[in-house]
Amino acid sequence: MKKRVTGIGGVFFKTKDPKATKQWYKKHLGFNTDDYGCTFWWKDKEGNDCSTQWSPFSEDTEYFQPVQKDFMFNYRVEHLKELLETLKDEGVTIVGDMQEFEYGKFAWILDNEGNKIELWEPIDRAFL
């Protein structure tokens, strides 16, 4: 069986004041924050540069739609297109269409409790 999830790509959550939240985490926990939150860099077992994103969103964001939860996880995956076909065959709800950017491919699914999950086939070198 091919790998599906290879790691956590990001943790996204709603907050009343994303700017203040980023400032708090920078001051008290040393997060290197920017407009998007904080990117944590690490190496996989083969020594490749990889990243995990931490991002506070405004509490009125529509990015988590159609779910009303205050959080969304992003998981790093391999072969996203093929994985989506497999998940669809397994009856998993896919939200919207896969999107491609210079830093990777993205797709969204719902888990068994209706939580929206973002799947990301990363191109980490785009960030270097």
Summary of the structure (lengths in Angstrom):
residues: 128
radius of gyration: 15.3
end to end distance: 31.1
largest distance: 46.4
contacts: 331
relative contact order: 0.22
helix: 20%
strand: 46%
